[in-house]
Amino acid sequence: MNTPHNLQEKLFAAALVAVLCLSGCSDRKPAAGGHGAVSAAEDHRDEDGEKLTDFSETTELFVDYKPLIAGQPSDFVVHLTRLADYKPLAEGKVTVVLADAAGADEIFPVASPTIPGIFKPAMTPRAPGERELTIRVESALGSQTHELGPVTVFADAKAAEAAHGGHEHGGEGIAFSKEQQWKIDFATAEAVKGVARPSVVATATIKAQPDGEALLSAPAAGIVRAAGAFPRVGQAVRKGQALALLAPRLGGETDQASLDAGARKAKIGFEQARRERERMESLFRDEAIAEKRLLEARANEKLAQAELDAARARAAQTSGGAGIAIRSPIDGTVADVPVTPGAFVAEGAPLFHVANSGRLWLAARVPESDMGRIGTPTGASFTVDGFDGAFSVDGDNGRLIAVGGVVDAATRTVPVIFEFANPENSLRLGMTAKARIFAGAGKESVLIPASAVQDESGTQVVYVQTGGESFERQIVQTGARDGDRVAILSGVEPGQRVVSQGAYLIRLSTSKSGPAGHAH
């Protein structure tokens, strides 16, 4: 049953495809399909001409041209796509080179695109024969050379027609032009060999390590005062650094004047005790008193000194901005400051939250029904709303801390805790994450992005790129999911490229009556 939300999504997608299909002319026929990967210079021919696709580290090159005929201008179109975002290359220089065995190269440069992503060099080959086709691209992304292999320059149109008339065409596949790809969130990825580990899904929370977080509270009721610059959220602090001063509240009839008077009184008492000790020492030297009286005088002086120190400390806590120093017990960053300078706080009131967010804990809650499958976890990955991609907890980046031994009676889950390095301190304490807990070493498989797999009425399919503008629907059998990647047990071979973004719109485009054309 379609909910209003799902129906709205389908109508929007259908409308988007309709707009894309109407963009440009409609005189192109679908590109021929195929089963090979598009990782090298592949040649897809149909009655419209030649199609070549090649990838560099930064760009995808797609060439579409009619058969080359000596002495005649060629309709030669080069499409260039940035692999970083699969948008058209908006500037750059393209040079097409036709080389023969004798070393007589024909060079056809074009200094800029006709429209973003599309370069149309003026090409008129001089003589018929076999050539090696090379395309050089110079842009802000650097210099790339695409060696596309042998091509034929025909003597006349009749020879070209004869050569193509005898060519057997494969299946048409699914046509999806570069102009359509550039207008949507689109990307492809190469299927690669790798190890996929079995995993279980769990909810998780980002937490600080037990010794990496401190909640500082008021040791007594009093007034909060700054100790220099008052701490702010995000400020880095050192262990032992004074964050603020707390001037305790004075009890009973006590006020600042009485505290100052008590300190002066204690000073007078100390001076009296000191003079008495000096007098006893003089009498003892004259053998006028026993040693016992001298020892008592010395003890009385020390007691008077202690009372003076205590009286001065009590007075200093509330005098001249002094008070009890509130110090950070750890190195870290101030995460929260719920007080302001001059505020009165009760005993136990929170003052500062300091956390060391360089290394955090991923506290996952694994359902008890999955505990038998994970055994001793070998790693984890997790995603957080608002962040692209998954974070990995594996190898040098993190380690397993503990697996709980008790099932929580309320949630029927078991805690599994990992420690990991917080990249650029970007994650915050308390964030909720969707985690995958890996178990076992896994086995080698063909891996593709999990986003490439589409569920079509219970059937899992991917869309394989067979040419720059042609795709093929392929039913697959999936295996273990390892982070953002999933193992493919059948249906895709290493080296093939699959659509990792935009596959749903390619699927919708197959329901249209005719293929979309080009705008050039």
C-alpha positions as CSV (number, residue, x, y, z in Angstrom):
1,M,0.0,0.0,0.0
2,N,1.4,3.4,-1.0
3,T,1.5,6.0,1.7
4,P,1.1,9.6,0.7
5,H,4.8,10.2,1.4
6,N,5.9,7.2,-0.8
7,L,3.5,8.3,-3.6
8,Q,4.9,11.8,-3.4
9,E,8.4,10.5,-3.8
10,K,7.4,8.4,-6.8
11,L,5.7,11.3,-8.5
12,F,8.7,13.5,-7.9
13,A,11.1,10.9,-9.3
14,A,8.9,10.3,-12.4
15,A,8.7,14.0,-13.0
16,L,12.4,14.3,-12.7
17,V,13.0,11.5,-15.2
18,A,10.5,13.1,-17.6
19,V,12.4,16.4,-17.5
20,L,15.7,14.6,-18.0
21,C,14.4,12.6,-21.0
22,L,13.1,15.8,-22.7
23,S,16.4,17.6,-22.3
24,G,18.2,17.8,-25.6
25,C,17.4,16.3,-29.0
26,S,15.9,12.9,-29.5
27,D,17.7,11.7,-32.6
28,R,20.1,9.3,-30.8
29,K,19.5,5.6,-30.6
30,P,20.5,3.6,-27.5
31,A,24.1,2.7,-27.1
32,A,24.9,-1.0,-27.6
33,G,25.0,-3.0,-24.4
34,G,27.8,-5.3,-23.3
35,H,29.1,-7.4,-20.5
36,G,32.6,-6.2,-20.1
37,A,33.9,-3.7,-17.6
38,V,34.5,-0.1,-18.7
39,S,37.9,0.2,-16.9
40,A,39.9,0.4,-20.1
41,A,39.3,1.8,-23.6
42,E,36.2,-0.2,-24.6
43,D,34.6,0.1,-28.0
44,H,30.8,0.1,-28.2
45,R,29.6,0.4,-31.8
46,D,26.1,0.9,-33.2
47,E,24.8,2.2,-36.4
48,D,25.3,5.8,-35.2
49,G,29.0,5.4,-35.0
50,E,31.8,4.7,-32.5
51,K,31.7,5.0,-28.7
52,L,34.8,4.8,-26.5
53,T,35.0,5.1,-22.7
54,D,38.1,5.4,-20.6
55,F,38.9,6.4,-17.0
56,S,41.8,8.3,-15.5
57,E,42.3,8.9,-11.8
58,T,40.3,12.1,-11.9
59,T,38.1,12.0,-15.0
60,E,35.9,9.8,-17.1
61,L,36.3,10.3,-20.9
62,F,33.5,9.3,-23.3
63,V,34.0,9.7,-27.0
64,D,31.2,9.6,-29.5
65,Y,31.9,10.0,-33.2
66,K,30.8,8.9,-36.7
67,P,33.2,6.7,-38.8
68,L,36.3,8.7,-39.8
69,I,36.5,9.4,-43.6
70,A,39.6,10.8,-45.2
71,G,39.1,14.4,-46.4
72,Q,35.7,14.8,-44.6
73,P,35.0,16.7,-41.4
74,S,34.2,14.4,-38.6
75,D,31.4,14.8,-36.0
76,F,33.8,14.0,-33.1
77,V,32.5,14.7,-29.6
78,V,34.5,14.3,-26.3
79,H,32.6,14.2,-23.0
80,L,34.6,14.7,-19.8
81,T,33.3,14.1,-16.4
82,R,35.0,14.9,-13.0
83,L,35.1,11.7,-10.9
84,A,35.1,13.7,-7.7
85,D,31.5,14.8,-8.2
86,Y,30.4,13.3,-11.6
87,K,29.8,16.8,-13.0
88,P,31.0,18.1,-16.3
89,L,34.5,19.4,-16.7
90,A,33.9,23.1,-17.3
91,E,37.3,24.2,-18.6
92,G,40.4,22.7,-20.1
93,K,42.1,21.9,-23.4
94,V,41.6,18.7,-25.3
95,T,44.0,17.4,-28.0
96,V,43.1,14.5,-30.3
97,V,46.0,12.7,-31.9
98,L,45.8,10.2,-34.9
99,A,49.1,8.5,-35.2
100,D,50.2,6.1,-37.9
101,A,53.1,3.6,-38.0
102,A,55.3,6.0,-39.9
103,G,55.1,8.6,-37.1
104,A,53.1,11.1,-39.1
105,D,50.7,12.3,-36.4
106,E,47.6,14.4,-37.1
107,I,46.8,16.7,-34.2
108,F,43.4,18.3,-33.6
109,P,43.3,20.6,-30.5
110,V,40.3,22.4,-29.0
111,A,41.0,25.1,-26.4
112,S,37.7,25.0,-24.5
113,P,34.4,23.1,-24.2
114,T,31.5,24.1,-26.4
115,I,29.4,23.7,-23.3
116,P,30.6,22.4,-19.9
117,G,31.8,18.9,-20.3
118,I,31.6,18.7,-24.1
119,F,34.6,19.3,-26.4
120,K,34.2,19.3,-30.2
121,P,37.6,19.4,-32.0
122,A,37.5,20.2,-35.7
123,M,38.7,16.9,-37.3
124,T,39.4,16.2,-41.0
125,P,41.7,13.2,-41.4
126,R,44.0,13.5,-44.4
127,A,44.5,10.0,-45.6
128,P,42.8,6.6,-45.1
129,G,44.4,3.8,-43.1
130,E,44.8,2.5,-39.5
131,R,45.6,4.9,-36.8
132,E,46.3,4.9,-33.1
133,L,43.8,7.2,-31.3
134,T,45.1,9.2,-28.3
135,I,43.4,12.0,-26.4
136,R,45.3,14.4,-24.1
137,V,43.4,16.5,-21.5
138,E,44.9,19.5,-19.7
139,S,42.9,21.1,-17.0
140,A,43.0,22.3,-13.4
141,L,42.8,18.6,-12.5
142,G,46.2,18.0,-14.1
143,S,47.3,16.4,-17.4
144,Q,45.9,13.0,-18.5
145,T,46.6,10.9,-21.6
146,H,44.0,8.5,-22.8
147,E,45.3,5.9,-25.2
148,L,42.2,4.5,-26.9
149,G,43.8,2.0,-29.3
150,P,43.4,1.5,-33.1
151,V,40.8,3.2,-35.2
152,T,40.2,3.2,-39.0
153,V,40.1,6.2,-41.3
154,F,38.1,5.1,-44.3
155,A,38.7,6.1,-47.9
156,D,35.1,7.1,-48.5
157,A,31.6,6.8,-47.1
158,K,30.9,3.6,-49.1
159,A,33.8,1.9,-47.4
160,A,32.7,3.1,-44.0
161,E,29.1,1.9,-44.6
162,A,30.4,-1.5,-45.8
163,A,32.5,-2.0,-42.7
164,H,29.7,-1.1,-40.4
165,G,27.1,-3.0,-42.3
166,G,28.8,-6.2,-41.5
167,H,29.1,-5.5,-37.8
168,E,26.8,-7.6,-35.5
169,H,25.1,-5.5,-32.9
170,G,24.6,-6.6,-29.3
171,G,21.7,-5.8,-27.1
172,E,20.8,-2.2,-26.8
173,G,21.0,-2.0,-23.0
174,I,19.7,1.1,-21.1
175,A,20.6,4.5,-22.5
176,F,21.3,7.3,-20.0
177,S,23.1,10.2,-21.6
178,K,25.9,12.3,-20.0
179,E,23.6,15.3,-19.9
180,Q,21.2,13.3,-17.7
181,Q,24.0,12.0,-15.5
182,W,25.4,15.5,-14.9
183,K,22.0,16.8,-13.8
184,I,21.4,14.3,-11.0
185,D,23.4,12.9,-8.0
186,F,25.2,10.3,-10.0
187,A,28.3,8.2,-9.5
188,T,29.8,4.8,-10.5
189,A,32.3,2.6,-8.7
190,E,34.5,-0.2,-9.8
191,A,33.8,-3.7,-8.4
192,V,37.0,-4.9,-6.6
193,K,38.3,-7.9,-4.9
194,G,38.4,-7.7,-1.1
195,V,37.5,-9.3,2.2
196,A,34.0,-8.9,3.5
197,R,33.4,-9.8,7.2
198,P,30.0,-10.9,8.5
199,S,28.4,-8.3,10.8
200,V,25.4,-7.5,12.9
201,V,23.5,-4.2,13.2
202,A,23.2,-2.3,16.5
203,T,22.4,1.1,17.8
204,A,25.2,3.0,19.6
205,T,26.1,6.1,21.5
206,I,29.3,8.2,21.3
207,K,30.7,8.5,24.8
208,A,33.9,9.8,26.5
209,Q,36.3,7.4,28.1
210,P,35.8,7.1,31.9
211,D,39.0,9.1,32.5
212,G,38.4,11.4,29.6
213,E,35.4,13.3,31.1
214,A,35.0,15.5,34.2
215,L,31.9,17.1,35.6
216,L,33.0,19.9,38.0
217,S,30.5,20.9,40.7
218,A,30.5,23.5,43.5
219,P,32.2,22.2,46.7
220,A,30.2,24.7,48.7
221,A,27.5,27.3,48.2
222,G,29.0,30.6,47.1
223,I,29.6,33.1,44.3
224,V,31.5,32.1,41.1
225,R,34.3,34.4,40.1
226,A,36.6,34.4,37.1
227,A,40.2,33.2,37.5
228,G,41.5,35.3,34.6
229,A,39.4,34.8,31.4
230,F,36.2,32.9,32.2
231,P,36.1,29.5,30.4
232,R,34.1,29.2,27.2
233,V,32.7,26.2,25.3
234,G,35.4,24.8,23.0
235,Q,38.3,26.1,24.9
236,A,41.2,23.8,25.4
237,V,42.3,23.4,29.1
238,R,45.2,21.7,30.9
239,K,45.1,19.4,33.8
240,G,45.4,21.5,37.0
241,Q,44.4,24.7,35.3
242,A,42.2,27.0,37.4
243,L,38.9,27.5,35.5
244,A,37.2,29.7,38.1
245,L,37.1,30.7,41.8
246,L,34.3,30.0,44.2
247,A,33.8,32.5,47.0
248,P,31.9,30.5,49.7
249,R,28.8,31.9,51.4
250,L,29.5,33.2,54.9
251,G,27.4,31.5,57.6
252,G,25.6,33.1,60.6
253,E,26.6,36.6,61.5
254,T,29.9,36.3,59.8
255,D,30.9,39.0,57.3
256,Q,34.1,40.2,55.7
257,A,34.9,42.6,58.5
258,S,34.7,39.9,61.1
259,L,36.9,37.6,59.0
260,D,39.5,40.4,58.6
261,A,39.4,41.0,62.4
262,G,39.8,37.4,63.1
263,A,42.9,37.3,60.9
264,R,44.4,40.4,62.7
265,K,43.6,38.8,66.1
266,A,45.3,35.6,65.1
267,K,48.4,37.7,64.0
268,I,48.5,39.4,67.4
269,G,48.3,36.0,69.1
270,F,51.1,34.7,66.9
271,E,53.3,37.7,67.7
272,Q,52.7,37.2,71.5
273,A,53.6,33.5,71.2
274,R,56.8,34.3,69.2
275,R,58.0,36.8,71.8
276,E,57.2,34.4,74.6
277,R,59.2,31.7,72.9
278,E,62.2,34.1,72.5
279,R,62.0,35.0,76.2
280,M,61.9,31.3,77.2
281,E,65.0,30.6,75.1
282,S,66.9,33.5,76.8
283,L,65.9,32.2,80.3
284,F,66.8,28.7,79.3
285,R,70.3,29.8,78.2
286,D,70.7,31.4,81.6
287,E,69.5,28.2,83.2
288,A,66.7,30.1,84.9
289,I,63.9,27.7,83.7
290,A,63.5,24.1,82.9
291,E,63.6,22.8,79.3
292,K,59.9,21.8,79.6
293,R,58.8,25.4,79.6
294,L,60.8,26.2,76.5
295,L,59.2,23.3,74.6
296,E,55.7,24.5,75.6
297,A,56.5,28.0,74.3
298,R,57.7,26.6,71.0
299,A,54.5,24.5,70.6
300,N,52.3,27.5,71.4
301,E,54.1,29.5,68.7
302,K,53.4,26.8,66.1
303,L,49.7,26.6,67.1
304,A,49.4,30.4,66.8
305,Q,51.0,30.2,63.4
306,A,48.5,27.6,62.2
307,E,45.6,29.7,63.5
308,L,47.0,32.7,61.7
309,D,47.3,30.8,58.4
310,A,43.7,29.5,58.6
311,A,42.3,32.9,59.5
312,R,44.1,34.5,56.6
313,A,42.8,31.8,54.2
314,R,39.2,32.3,55.3
315,A,39.5,36.0,54.8
316,A,41.2,35.6,51.4
317,Q,38.4,33.4,50.0
318,T,36.0,36.3,49.9
319,S,38.4,39.2,49.7
320,G,39.6,40.8,46.5
321,G,38.2,38.2,44.0
322,A,39.9,35.3,45.7
323,G,38.2,32.0,46.6
324,I,38.4,28.2,46.2
325,A,40.1,27.4,42.9
326,I,38.0,25.1,40.6
327,R,40.7,23.2,38.7
328,S,40.4,20.9,35.7
329,P,41.4,17.3,36.6
330,I,42.2,16.4,33.0
331,D,43.5,17.7,29.7
332,G,40.6,18.4,27.4
333,T,38.1,20.8,26.0
334,V,35.3,22.7,27.8
335,A,32.1,21.0,26.6
336,D,29.6,23.0,28.7
337,V,29.5,26.1,31.0
338,P,26.2,26.3,32.8
339,V,27.2,29.2,35.0
340,T,28.2,32.8,34.5
341,P,30.7,35.0,36.5
342,G,29.1,36.5,39.6
343,A,26.3,33.9,39.8
344,F,25.5,32.4,43.2
345,V,25.4,28.6,43.2
346,A,24.3,26.0,45.7
347,E,26.6,23.3,47.0
348,G,26.8,20.5,44.3
349,A,25.6,22.7,41.5
350,P,27.3,21.9,38.1
351,L,30.0,24.4,37.1
352,F,31.9,23.0,34.1
353,H,31.9,20.0,31.8
354,V,35.4,19.1,30.5
355,A,36.0,16.3,28.0
356,N,38.9,14.8,26.1
357,S,37.4,14.1,22.7
358,G,40.5,13.0,21.0
359,R,39.7,9.4,21.6
360,L,36.1,8.3,22.3
361,W,34.0,5.2,23.0
362,L,31.5,3.7,20.7
363,A,29.0,2.0,23.1
364,A,26.9,-0.3,21.0
365,R,23.8,-2.2,22.2
366,V,23.7,-5.6,20.5
367,P,20.4,-7.5,20.6
368,E,20.8,-10.8,22.6
369,S,19.6,-12.8,19.6
370,D,22.7,-11.6,17.7
371,M,25.3,-12.3,20.3
372,G,25.8,-15.9,19.2
373,R,26.8,-14.6,15.7
374,I,29.5,-12.1,16.7
375,G,31.6,-14.1,19.1
376,T,34.7,-11.9,19.7
377,P,34.2,-8.8,17.6
378,T,37.0,-7.9,15.2
379,G,36.0,-4.3,14.5
380,A,33.1,-2.0,13.8
381,S,31.9,0.7,11.5
382,F,29.2,3.3,12.2
383,T,27.3,6.2,10.6
384,V,26.1,9.4,12.2
385,D,23.3,11.6,10.8
386,G,24.8,14.7,9.2
387,F,28.1,13.0,8.3
388,D,28.9,11.5,4.9
389,G,30.2,8.0,4.8
390,A,31.0,5.6,7.6
391,F,33.5,5.8,10.4
392,S,35.8,2.8,10.8
393,V,36.9,1.3,14.1
394,D,39.6,-1.1,13.0
395,G,43.3,-1.7,13.2
396,D,45.3,1.4,14.1
397,N,42.1,3.5,14.3
398,G,40.6,1.7,17.3
399,R,40.2,-1.4,19.4
400,L,37.7,-3.5,21.3
401,I,37.4,-2.5,24.9
402,A,34.8,-4.9,26.3
403,V,31.8,-7.1,25.6
404,G,29.2,-7.1,28.3
405,G,28.5,-10.2,30.3
406,V,24.9,-9.4,31.3
407,V,21.8,-8.9,29.2
408,D,20.0,-5.7,30.1
409,A,16.6,-6.7,31.5
410,A,14.8,-3.7,29.9
411,T,16.3,-3.6,26.4
412,R,17.4,-7.2,26.0
413,T,20.7,-6.0,24.6
414,V,24.4,-6.5,25.5
415,P,26.9,-3.7,25.5
416,V,29.9,-3.9,23.1
417,I,32.4,-1.1,23.6
418,F,35.1,0.1,21.2
419,E,37.6,2.9,21.5
420,F,38.4,4.9,18.4
421,A,40.3,8.1,17.4
422,N,37.9,11.0,16.8
423,P,38.7,12.4,13.3
424,E,39.5,16.1,13.7
425,N,37.3,16.1,16.9
426,S,34.3,16.2,14.6
427,L,32.1,13.9,16.6
428,R,30.3,15.1,19.8
429,L,29.6,13.3,23.0
430,G,26.1,11.9,23.2
431,M,25.6,11.4,19.5
432,T,23.6,8.5,18.4
433,A,25.1,6.2,15.7
434,K,24.1,3.2,13.6
435,A,26.8,0.6,14.0
436,R,27.8,-2.6,12.4
437,I,29.8,-5.0,14.6
438,F,32.1,-7.3,12.6
439,A,32.8,-10.9,13.6
440,G,35.3,-13.3,12.1
441,A,38.0,-12.8,9.5
442,G,35.6,-13.0,6.5
443,K,36.5,-14.2,3.1
444,E,37.6,-12.7,-0.2
445,S,34.7,-11.5,-2.4
446,V,33.7,-9.1,-5.1
447,L,32.9,-5.8,-3.3
448,I,30.8,-2.9,-4.5
449,P,29.2,0.0,-2.6
450,A,26.1,-1.1,-0.7
451,S,24.2,1.9,-2.3
452,A,24.6,0.3,-5.7
453,V,22.2,-2.6,-4.8
454,Q,18.6,-1.9,-5.5
455,D,15.7,-3.9,-4.2
456,E,13.2,-4.3,-7.0
457,S,10.1,-6.2,-5.7
458,G,12.3,-8.5,-3.6
459,T,14.9,-9.0,-6.3
460,Q,18.4,-7.5,-5.7
461,V,19.8,-5.8,-8.8
462,V,22.6,-3.5,-9.8
463,Y,23.1,-1.4,-12.9
464,V,26.4,-2.2,-14.6
465,Q,28.0,0.5,-16.8
466,T,28.7,-1.0,-20.2
467,G,29.7,2.3,-21.9
468,G,29.8,6.0,-21.2
469,E,26.0,6.3,-21.8
470,S,24.8,2.7,-21.6
471,F,23.9,0.5,-18.7
472,E,22.7,-3.1,-18.1
473,R,20.4,-4.3,-15.3
474,Q,22.0,-7.3,-13.6
475,I,20.4,-9.5,-10.9
476,V,22.9,-10.2,-8.1
477,Q,23.2,-12.3,-5.0
478,T,24.7,-10.4,-2.1
479,G,26.7,-11.7,0.9
480,A,28.1,-10.0,4.0
481,R,28.0,-6.3,4.3
482,D,31.3,-4.7,5.5
483,G,30.7,-1.0,6.3
484,D,29.7,0.9,3.1
485,R,30.5,-2.1,0.9
486,V,28.7,-5.4,0.3
487,A,30.0,-8.7,-1.0
488,I,28.5,-9.9,-4.4
489,L,28.4,-13.7,-4.6
490,S,27.2,-13.7,-8.2
491,G,26.2,-11.2,-11.0
492,V,29.1,-8.8,-11.0
493,E,32.8,-9.5,-11.9
494,P,35.9,-7.6,-10.7
495,G,36.7,-4.6,-12.9
496,Q,33.1,-3.9,-13.9
497,R,31.7,-0.5,-12.9
498,V,28.3,-0.3,-11.2
499,V,26.1,2.8,-10.6
500,S,26.5,3.7,-6.9
501,Q,24.3,6.9,-7.0
502,G,21.4,7.5,-9.3
503,A,20.5,3.9,-10.0
504,Y,16.8,4.4,-9.1
505,L,16.5,7.1,-11.8
506,I,18.1,4.8,-14.4
507,R,15.6,2.2,-13.5
508,L,12.7,4.7,-13.9
509,S,14.1,5.8,-17.3
510,T,13.6,2.2,-18.6
511,S,9.9,2.7,-18.5
512,K,10.0,5.6,-20.9
513,S,9.1,5.0,-24.5
514,G,12.2,6.4,-26.1
515,P,15.8,7.1,-25.1
516,A,16.9,10.6,-24.2
517,G,19.2,12.4,-26.6
518,H,22.0,15.0,-26.5
519,A,21.9,18.7,-26.2
520,H,24.9,19.2,-28.5
